[in-house]
Amino acid sequence: MKGFFLFLLPPAAGTPLPNGNGIICKYLIDPTVTLGYLSIVFLIGSTVIGYLSLFYPYKGKAI
């Protein structure tokens, strides 16, 4: 069963680009860094909105 999943999900392989001194592999763009920064932005935004909701009244009434 393990071999079946390894066949379906092969490791990320880059495209070899030969240059004068050797070979450089160009890999696909990994979205995890971008998603990490995006999660930090949403964390800060939700923290600010939560902080503001503590000090501003709802429809003019303190809860």
Secondary structure by P-SEA (a helix, b strand, c coil): caaaaaaaccccccbbbbcccbbbbbbcccaaaaaaaaaaaaaaaaaaaaaaaaccccccccc
